[in-house]
Amino acid sequence: MLATEPGIRVRYILPTSPLSCVRRNGLIEVWQANAGGRYRHKKEGYLAPLDPNFGGCGRCITDEEGRYIFRTIHPGPYPWPNGVNDWRPAHIHFSVFGQGFAQRLITQMYFEGDSLIWRCPIVGSISDKDAVRSLIAQYDHDNTVPMDARAYRFDIVLRGRRSTMFENKLEGN
């Protein structure tokens, strides 16, 4: 995901804890809105401009320890037309693939300190507040790039009591 668009550049570093268990050499796919909160797809109705230098999606293969780093821009919030004045907070979508494309888990990462998180209708549909907190990436000052990019940590936990909330696998969360 090339981040040449004006906006706050960020790195997110995943996973970081021993509980994280994204498989090594696994495929991770991400997609997001641009800094203005606009996605690059035909049915997008938000007025924010597109940036010709930002595609909004990317893929990578995890290393031998299941770690990976993405560098992108901080996505903007955008209005959600299902309510009178609903807004989605800045977020990035993740697909974590298993042994094949049919084995896929999907989640979203939000950013620490975003006041729109707790107002989001989608977040509001999650009754377990700890599950919501597990979707919020934490600012990581030690991994920022001075004069260039902020860093966030986001652990994706596939199994167990502290597993990440996945949109397409609600049982077991």
Secondary structure, 3 states (H helix, E strand, C coil): CCCCCCCCEEEEEECCCCCCCCCCCCEEEEEECCCCCCCCCCCCCCCCCCCCCCCCEEEEECCCCCCEEEEEECCCCEEECCCCCEEECCEEEEEEECCCCCCEEEEEEEECCCCCHHHCHHHHCCCCHHHHHCCEEEECHHHCECCCEEEEECCCCCCCCCCCCCCCCCCCC
